[in-house]
Structure formats: C-alpha cells, structure tokens
C-alpha cells in the first residue's frame, strides 16, 4: 500500500513538472511588443502602438487612436504565425505575419472613415 502511494506521488510530481515545463515552452512569443504599422496604400496614418501576448493570445496594453480605445485580439501559433484584429471606434484592421525571436513582420488591411487602406507592420519585443 505504501509503495502504491509513493508511486502515485512520484507520478503526480513528474506530471506536474512535465506540464509546467511544456506550458512554459508552448508560448515562446509571450510578452510585451511594440508594433509599427506603416500605410502603403490609402489615406490611413502610420502609427506605433504596444500590445501584449499571453498564452499565445494577443491583447491591448492600453492606448487608443482617433479618440477611441484600441482593442486587439488574435493569436500567435508556436510556429510564429500571427493572426490579429484591431478595432478603434469605426476603424477596423486585420493583419497576418510571422514572429521569430524578438522581432516580426507582416501585412495588414483595414477600413475607416477615410476608406480602405493597407500596409506592412514590423514588431519588436521588449
């Protein structure tokens, strides 16, 4: 009976260690990022903003645009593939790209009061 308890405790401990190590490695891009979105087509402004990634999920870290609070959503896969959506009042944008280490880049397209626009983005982690 005591042997079974020791085995159960050892398996539980090994499982907990394995799970915590796996989850720590599962989201290599978690942290705070600075994004620079440059407009290459249309009449939107180019701008810089911060966002966070936690558990592979993208979220806003504050700030706004055009008098509206900026909201971000989306995810980053373990491969670094990015899918992101942004909303600030009547302005919406969708971006795709890739992160690698402490930087990344991609493209975006959006719509706002001045019409449609698109461009490129670059990112760096701090």
C-alpha positions in Angstrom: 0.0 0.0 0.0 2.8 2.4 0.9 4.6 1.6 -2.3 1.5 2.5 -4.3 1.2 5.9 -2.5 4.9 6.6 -3.3 4.4 5.7 -6.9 1.3 7.9 -7.1 3.1 10.8 -5.5 6.1 10.4 -7.8 3.9 10.2 -10.9 1.9 13.3 -9.8 5.1 15.2 -9.2 6.6 14.1 -12.6 3.4 15.0 -14.3 3.3 18.5 -12.7 6.9 19.1 -13.7 6.3 17.9 -17.2 3.2 20.1 -17.6 4.8 23.2 -16.2 7.8 22.8 -18.5 5.6 22.1 -21.5 3.4 25.2 -20.9 6.4 27.4 -20.4 7.8 26.3 -23.7 4.5 26.3 -25.5 4.2 30.0 -25.9 7.6 31.4 -26.9 6.3 34.8 -28.0 4.5 35.8 -24.8 5.5 39.3 -23.6 5.2 42.9 -24.5 5.7 44.0 -28.1 5.9 47.3 -29.9 4.3 47.3 -33.3 4.8 49.9 -36.1 2.1 49.8 -38.8 3.0 51.6 -41.9 0.4 52.6 -44.5 1.5 51.9 -48.1 -1.9 52.2 -49.8 -4.8 54.5 -48.9 -5.2 57.5 -46.5 -4.7 55.9 -43.1 -2.0 57.1 -40.8 1.1 55.1 -40.0 1.3 54.5 -36.2 3.1 52.8 -33.4 1.4 51.0 -30.5 2.0 48.4 -27.9 0.4 45.1 -27.4 0.8 42.0 -25.3 0.8 38.3 -25.9 -0.1 35.8 -23.2 -0.7 32.2 -23.7 -0.4 32.9 -27.4 -3.3 35.3 -27.3 -2.9 38.9 -28.4 -4.4 41.7 -26.3 -4.2 45.5 -26.0 -1.9 47.0 -23.4 -3.7 50.4 -23.5 -3.7 53.4 -25.8 -6.1 54.4 -28.5 -6.5 56.0 -31.8 -8.8 58.8 -33.1 -10.2 59.3 -29.6 -11.2 55.7 -29.2 -9.7 52.9 -27.1 -7.8 50.4 -29.2 -8.8 46.8 -28.8 -6.7 43.9 -30.2 -7.5 40.2 -30.5 -5.9 37.3 -32.2 -3.3 34.7 -31.6 0.3 33.6 -32.3 1.0 30.0 -33.1 4.0 28.2 -31.8 5.4 28.4 -35.3 5.3 32.2 -35.0 2.3 32.6 -37.4 0.2 35.7 -36.4 -3.5 36.5 -37.0 -4.6 39.8 -35.4 -7.6 42.0 -35.5 -7.7 45.6 -34.3 -10.7 48.0 -33.6 -10.6 51.6 -32.6 -14.1 53.1 -32.9 -15.2 53.0 -36.5 -11.7 51.8 -37.7 -11.0 48.1 -38.1 -8.0 46.2 -39.4 -6.8 42.6 -39.8 -3.2 41.6 -40.0 -1.2 38.5 -40.7 2.5 37.7 -40.4 5.2 35.9 -38.5 7.2 36.4 -35.3 10.7 35.0 -34.8 12.6 35.5 -31.6 12.3 39.2 -30.7 11.0 40.6 -34.0 8.4 40.0 -36.6 6.7 41.5 -39.7 3.6 41.1 -41.8 0.9 42.9 -43.7 -2.4 44.5 -42.7 -5.6 45.8 -44.3 -8.3 47.9 -42.8 -11.3 50.3 -43.2 -12.1 53.5 -41.5 -13.8 56.9 -42.1 -11.3 57.7 -44.9 -11.9 54.5 -46.7 -9.8 51.3 -47.1 -6.1 51.2 -46.6 -3.4 48.6 -46.2 0.3 48.3 -45.4 3.0 46.5 -43.6 3.9 46.1 -40.0 7.0 45.3 -38.0 7.3 44.2 -34.4 9.9 44.1 -31.7 9.7 42.6 -28.2 11.0 44.5 -25.2 
